[in-house]
């Protein structure tokens, strides 16, 4: 993925792996010839923030491995195949708005791709015609049947989790932030 947001784009696309490349800057967007690259699997529950941290370490290793050749001018370049490139545009302000009509796997990927920033959000209707509130969702887990549901990742800061059935699959969302404490009370009563 080329562009401003390649890590979220890889998670959103459901890619099994991503990586880092050392390349010469060209006229096009991230399209210069590649000196070296290193791939890494995208872990099933990994957020964009966690993946970015792993990729930063991988990029440092890649640069260290290639510094002698770059300094001496003995490095080799390989042109990129533009037909294989996908554009990863900058995330828009509304990119984190969840669409609950999507498959559960797509909702789970969106939450992971936008965590920790800009974050995934969902409106929540209050009872008795109150104004809708927004909740921020930090973690998500996709699963196919209630009996196989995985536990949310350790260390979550959430007070509780909500399981949602979307079509024939499920997504567990973990709430970390709501605008008002009153809404937290309402949600705990509504979802219990």
Helices and strands as residue ranges (DSSP letters): E 2-3, H 6-12, E 17-23, E 34-41, H 48-72, G 82-84, E 87-88, H 104-113, E 120-124, G 127-129, E 133-143, G 146-148, E 161-166, E 169-178, H 181-191
